């Protein structure tokens, strides 16, 4: 069964595009309780007193609400066959 994001849930994956120290360590999506899906950045930080913590940043809305999000990569499920390879022999 495919992953379907639910209100109040989300996930972030390692940021493979990170090239600068200020870039987020993880990037992903979060569905707010109202059903809107926003980008989220997660970074590992160290406080002045040496304690480690995780910093979260919720960004702009990334997808109109009401559309289901499937897969570990959180890509929208296509509404039609556009973008699908029609040369598959089965």
N, C-alpha and C positions, 0 to 999 in steps of 0.2 A: 504494500500500500504506500502511496506517495505521501510525503510530508505535507501537511496543511497547517499553516501558521494560524494560531488562535489569539484572540485579544489578550494582551498582557504578556505575550511570549515573543521570543525572537532568538536569534543566534548570530554569532560572529565567527569568522574564520581568519586564520593568519593572513595578514596583509602582505601578499607576495610582491606588491608594487612599492613597498617601503624603501625609500632611498635616502631619506633625511631622518635625523633623530626626532624631529617634531611630528613626523607622520605617525598615525595610529598603528599600534601593534596588531590589532584585529579590526576588521570591518564587517558589517553585516546589516541586518534589517530587524526592526522591532515593530510589532503591532501594538499600538496603544489601546487602552480599554474602549475607546470610541470606534475602533476598527480601522483607523488610519495607519498606514505603514510608513515608517520613517527610517532614514539611514541612521546607523549608530556606529560610533568609533569607540574603541576600547584601547586604553594604553596602560602599560605597567609603569608605575611611578614610585619614587622614594621620597618620603617626607623629610623635612629638615632634621627631624630627630632620628632619622635612619629607618623608620618603619616603612615597610612596603605596602602599597595600596594600588587599587585599580581605579582609573579615571574613566568616566563614561561621558560621551557627548552625543546627544540626540540631534540629528540634523534635519534637513528639509524632508517634506513628504516625498516619497519616491514612487508611489503608485496610487492611482485612484482607489478610494475605499470601495469595498464590495467585491473586488476581484480576488479570487483565491490565488494563493502563492504556493507553488509546489516545488519539490526537490531540495536537496541539501544546498544547492547554489542559490535558492530562492528566486528562480527565474519564473516569470509569469507563464502559466500554461497557455499555449496558443489557442485562440478562439476558433481558428479555422486551420486549414492545412498549409498556409503560407509559411515558407521557410523550411518546410519538411522535405526531405530528399525523396523524390518520386521514383528514383532508379532502384530502390530497394526491391529485390526479387521476391519478396513474400508479402 
